[in-house]
Amino acid sequence: MPNFESLAAFSILALGLVLTPGPNMMYLLSRTLTQGKLAGFVSYAGVVTASVIYLASAALGLTGLLFAIPFAYDALRLAGAGYLAYLAWATVFGSSSTAPGIRSLPIDSKRRLYAMGLTTNLLNPKQALFYLALLPQFIDPSRGGVMLQFLLLGGIQIGISALVNGVIMFVASTAANSLHKNTSWLRVQRWLMGTVLAGLSVRLALQSRK
């Protein structure tokens, strides 16, 4: 098991990373603001599941194949960008967006919200890179099983991320309850969600392996 200093340093790093606005936080925050607390938390369940999959794959050495195969990283990155672009288009120009009157952005089913959160994070290669490049630096082979340390550190990172994002989404949902009573907000919420998704798509498409 890693010593206390390593655990503390890793925890501080994980906290700093989750507090830095990134694709997952922006996606979850926009879901919560436009579709409510339940939509945000169900979406986050999908994001966490993807993180667990990446953690387990990295521990078993499977994720390393992603970076060993030429162009695999870029293929995954571009697939993720394309998926986010599709979600942005469907949000703004989907069939429900043409309905008359001012209405709140329709809430997707729990299954769809979970699947979108899962897919969005699975198609983010930076998630895999974190477990392959950063986390191993805090593992000390002299202090026990490497895989056990790997899973422990990964669990700490996922737990910290869940706690921080949960608090942020809870606060955002409180604001959303007031916003949903505002007709002006109902006019812009669809474009807000679509813009966030489009922005994440562009960011993912342009990011490099480094």
C-alpha positions in Angstrom: 0.0 0.0 0.0 1.3 3.5 -0.8 2.6 5.5 2.1 0.6 8.4 3.6 2.6 11.0 1.8 2.0 9.5 -1.6 -1.7 9.1 -0.9 -2.0 12.7 0.3 -0.1 14.0 -2.7 -2.2 12.0 -5.1 -5.4 13.0 -3.4 -4.5 16.7 -3.7 -3.6 16.2 -7.4 -6.9 14.4 -8.0 -8.8 17.2 -6.3 -6.9 19.9 -8.3 -7.7 18.1 -11.5 -11.4 17.7 -10.8 -11.7 21.4 -9.7 -10.2 22.4 -13.1 -13.1 22.7 -15.5 -12.9 20.0 -18.1 -15.1 18.1 -20.5 -16.8 15.9 -17.9 -17.6 18.8 -15.6 -18.9 21.0 -18.4 -21.0 18.2 -19.8 -22.5 17.3 -16.4 -23.1 20.9 -15.4 -24.9 21.7 -18.6 -27.1 18.6 -18.2 -28.0 19.6 -14.7 -28.8 23.2 -15.6 -30.9 22.3 -18.6 -32.6 19.0 -17.5 -32.4 19.0 -13.7 -30.6 17.2 -10.9 -31.7 13.7 -11.7 -30.5 14.0 -15.3 -27.1 15.3 -14.1 -26.6 12.5 -11.6 -27.8 9.7 -14.0 -25.4 11.1 -16.6 -22.6 11.1 -14.1 -23.3 7.4 -13.3 -22.4 6.7 -16.9 -19.3 8.9 -16.7 -18.1 7.0 -13.5 -18.8 3.6 -15.2 -16.5 4.6 -18.1 -13.8 5.7 -15.6 -14.1 2.3 -13.8 -13.8 0.5 -17.2 -10.7 2.5 -18.1 -9.2 1.9 -14.7 -9.7 -1.8 -14.9 -8.4 -1.9 -18.4 -5.3 0.1 -17.5 -4.6 -2.2 -14.5 -4.8 -5.2 -16.8 -2.6 -3.5 -19.4 -5.3 -3.5 -22.1 -5.5 0.3 -22.4 -1.8 0.4 -23.3 -2.7 -1.2 -26.6 -4.7 2.0 -27.5 -1.5 4.0 -27.5 0.7 1.2 -29.0 -1.4 0.9 -32.1 -0.7 3.7 -34.6 -3.6 6.1 -35.1 -5.8 4.4 -32.5 -5.6 7.4 -30.2 -6.7 9.8 -33.0 -9.4 7.4 -34.2 -10.9 7.3 -30.7 -10.5 11.1 -30.3 -12.2 11.8 -33.6 -15.0 9.3 -32.9 -15.7 11.1 -29.6 -15.7 14.5 -31.3 -18.1 13.2 -33.9 -20.4 11.8 -31.2 -20.5 15.0 -29.3 -21.2 16.9 -32.5 -24.1 14.6 -33.2 -25.5 15.2 -29.7 -25.2 19.0 -30.2 -27.0 18.8 -33.5 -29.8 16.6 -32.1 -30.2 18.9 -29.1 -30.6 22.1 -31.1 -32.2 20.8 -34.3 -34.0 17.6 -33.2 -37.6 17.1 -34.0 -38.8 18.3 -30.5 -37.0 21.6 -31.1 -39.4 22.5 -33.8 -42.5 22.2 -31.6 -44.5 25.4 -31.2 -44.4 27.5 -28.1 -41.8 28.0 -25.4 -41.0 24.8 -23.5 -38.2 23.3 -21.4 -35.7 21.1 -23.1 -37.2 17.6 -22.9 -35.6 15.3 -20.3 -34.1 12.2 -21.9 -34.8 8.7 -20.4 -32.5 7.5 -17.6 -31.2 4.8 -19.9 -30.3 7.3 -22.6 -28.7 9.7 -20.1 -26.6 6.9 -18.7 -25.6 5.7 -22.1 -24.6 9.2 -23.3 -22.5 9.8 -20.1 -20.8 6.4 -20.6 -20.1 6.9 -24.3 -18.9 10.5 -23.9 -16.3 9.5 -21.4 -15.3 6.2 -23.1 -14.6 8.2 -26.3 -12.3 10.6 -24.3 -8.7 9.2 -24.7 -7.4 11.6 -22.1 -9.2 9.5 -19.5 -7.1 6.5 -20.5 -3.9 8.6 -20.6 -4.4 9.7 -17.0 -4.4 6.1 -15.8 -1.4 5.1 -17.9 0.9 8.1 -17.5 0.1 9.9 -14.3 -1.3 7.4 -11.8 1.6 4.9 -12.0 4.0 7.7 -10.8 2.5 7.3 -7.3 3.0 3.5 -7.2 5.8 2.0 -5.2 6.5 -1.7 -6.1 8.3 -2.1 -2.8 5.2 -1.5 -0.8 3.0 -4.3 -2.0 1.1 -5.5 -5.0 1.2 -3.1 -7.9 -2.3 -3.8 -9.2 -3.8 -3.4 -5.7 -2.0 0.0 -5.4 -3.2 0.9 -8.9 -6.8 0.1 -8.1 -6.6 1.9 -4.7 -5.3 5.1 -6.3 -7.8 4.9 -9.1 -10.6 4.4 -6.6 -9.5 7.5 -4.7 -9.5 9.5 -7.8 -13.0 8.4 -8.8 -14.3 8.9 -5.3 -12.9 12.5 -5.1 -14.3 13.2 -8.6 -17.7 11.9 -7.6 -17.8 14.0 -4.4 -16.8 17.2 -6.1 -19.0 16.8 -9.1 -21.9 15.8 -6.9 -21.6 19.0 -4.9 -21.4 21.1 -8.0 -24.4 19.4 -9.6 -26.4 19.8 -6.4 -25.7 23.5 -6.3 -26.4 23.8 -10.1 -29.7 22.0 -9.7 -30.8 24.6 -7.1 -30.2 27.4 -9.5 -31.9 25.4 -12.3 -35.1 25.2 -10.3 -35.4 28.9 -10.4 -34.2 29.2 -14.0 -36.9 26.8 -15.3 -39.6 29.3 -14.1 -38.1 32.0 -16.4 -39.4 32.0 -19.9 -36.3 33.6 -21.2 -34.3 30.7 -19.8 -36.6 28.3 -21.6 -35.7 30.0 -24.8 -31.9 29.7 -24.4 -31.5 26.3 -22.6 -31.6 24.2 -25.8 -28.9 26.4 -27.3 -26.8 26.4 -24.1 -26.8 22.6 -24.1 -26.0 22.4 -27.8 -23.3 25.0 -27.6 -21.6 23.2 -24.7 -21.7 19.9 -26.6 -20.4 21.5 -29.8 -17.6 23.2 -27.8 -16.6 19.9 -26.3 -16.6 18.3 -29.7 -14.2 21.0 -31.1 -12.0 20.7 -28.1 -11.7 17.0 -28.4 -11.1 17.1 -32.1 -8.3 19.6 -31.7 -6.5 18.1 -28.7 -3.2 16.3 -29.3 -1.8 13.2 -27.6 0.6 15.4 -25.7 
